[in-house]
Amino acid sequence: MAILTLTINGEHVSGKDDESLLAIAQQHGIRIPTLCHLDGLSDVGACRLCLVEIEGSPKLFPACTTRPQEGMAVSTDTERLRRYRRIIIEFLASEGNHQCAVCVVNNHCELQNLSYETRLTHVSVPYLYPKKELDASHENFIIDRNRCILCTRCVRVCHEVEGAHTWDIAGRGIACEIISDLNQPWGTSESCTSCGKCVLVCPTGALIEKGEAVAEMEKKTDFLRYIVNARRKREWVNVDSDEE
Amino acid sequence: MSKTITISPVTRIEGHAKITIQMDDRGNVVDARFHVNEFRGFEKFCEGRLMWEMGGITSRICGICPTSHLITSAKAGDDILAVAIPETAEKLRRLITLAQWIQSHALSFFHLSSPDFLLGFDSDPATRNIFGLITKDKEFARRGIRLRKFGQDIIEVLGSRRIHTPWAVAGGVREPFDAAKRDHLLAWIPEAKETALLALTTLKSIHEQFAADIPNFGSFRSMFVGLVAPDGALEYYDGTLRVMDGSGNVIADKIDIHKYDDYIGEASESWSYLKFPYYKPLGYQKGMFRVGPLARMNICDYIDTPLAEDERKVFKAIAGKAEAVNNSFYYHYARLIELLFAVEKAEMLLHDPVMLGTNIRARAMINRRLGIGASEAPRGTLFHRYEVDENGVLQKVNLIIATAQNNLAMNRTVRQLAIQYIDGNRITEGILNRVEAGIRCFDPCLSCSTHASGRMPLHVQLLDCEGTVLSELRR
């Protein structure tokens, strides 16, 4: 591990070579908008909201999956990036069926908050109004694919933290969607432990608790930090015994 | 040559509509129709959604009476969960229902209808509105606006927002009430009562002034339908259905709302998006009935608040013995009695200690596949009927809205007014406004009833027998 020095928005910062640009920026109090990233889960660079500019390259790089280099000059908040971020949110809005006013997570939704943050006032591309399935077969939870933005947080938390790997992705391109087990109703899934982690990490109203009404559900992701910390510090090991 | 007059859009109602008046070749009115030309499709697009979302979705039908949809939807939800909601929750829901009546009835009278009465049907349409009213009698208008604010205030105090609150849910309500909120609302009561009484006094003075016009405002016998309490009292939240004929005879009573489908049918016509509900036992057309304040005032045995009950007796005297009040103009009177009742009843509820309870929500999962809710919205009985699968996903939705139930009667009223006031080729602004005012008696809310969005402008067309537009008036 080496400590590198680079600049973010002209400010000199330092970070470890195995950290992401996003992590380094966060350590220095520089905000980069994200949607698929969640502390405690691996990064996949799916949502592209954290794109940054790196001097010397015409390409844009996702901050969550890009490693630093010595002397790198990174910009996180240019006019071009702001425009692209707004377009990303605009496309997400047009690709799904997002009706904030009647959504269970209205006012507690990361997609909605980012729409405000990126100053999205209207959607200039045609809405696709896709026909998506709503699956309420699980005893406690519901997946409404109309509101899914394919961030894959549910897939990752289920695989990496719960270890059940109930969720996966099927299809390609616009037909891509989250499925449980072998593309079967969630309620019939044998791998699901009903732990509800996927519901809590979902940034929108795609995964929700049953029985909640409009604007009633608030997602809390703190649990993830506790679990990851406990795991890292091996807190589950019984200190009085030799067993691990 | 025969012709048709079209009044489009109709103003100062909630929604978008037009009126066409068909004339024969001698210039006599042969028919008049009230067309609602908006479509929204709520019943269809709610299919596939979740039962728990319905309060939020259906209340978005309209910004005037979202609370009525919310409450009725929550009741249909209770039915699906098969729960009896906590007493506190029921009383809180009752209070918000009264608040809905207060704000909507105040809007109907002060903002929408009183300009006709206080400024005159023939006054300049440009100023015959709430602003003209403010110019003429600022204090009267201010009081009306404040009374509406009181209703909105109750809704905001309970539901955290004035419009489209998602506060009532299947099983109860989301937030409890407290003593500070109660005291805030109680402080409104004296002023609200005074304004409701002022509205009644004002309207009654108008009855004399417009004595010549009133008999033409949709005076015909029809049935009246609405909810009444188990003891026959005026009801707004619960109860059973009662059907009364135009002579004041109760022809069906204590009908469980789950059986509404046996009594109320829905017909469609090609010329309007607003359906035509009718009383099934008598068939379409013959089964015309009215709902809303006039109906409720006719069918109830008494009102359980003192001032409103005194006024109800005066109202009943208009009809004479064993008669129902059949003139649609008296919707206004009945509405104001209800406004007074709502203020009095809200006061009674606010003094009830049960309101401060904290057990406000029963939790359950899907226990029935069919849920029906009914309550008295400001404009009449509102029904929500949901069929769900075992997971609570909606398979079928039926919403029967008060304004739709008045559709046959509104058409009848328009026809009666057109025949009375239109002769030959002369159409004046004042005549058009009387026709509009006929509609306004019912305080129709077209956004809800066509499950349509809208502004409320007025469009009248005069057509010949071939359907050619001869003259047109747009506002």
Interface residues (C-beta under 8 A of the other chain):
Chain A: A101 V102 V104 L134 A136 S137 I142 D144 G187 K210 G211 E212 A213 V214 A215 E216
Chain B: G48 R49 L50 W52 E53 G55 G56 I57 R60 H164 P166 V169 A170 R174 R363 M365 N391 G392 V393
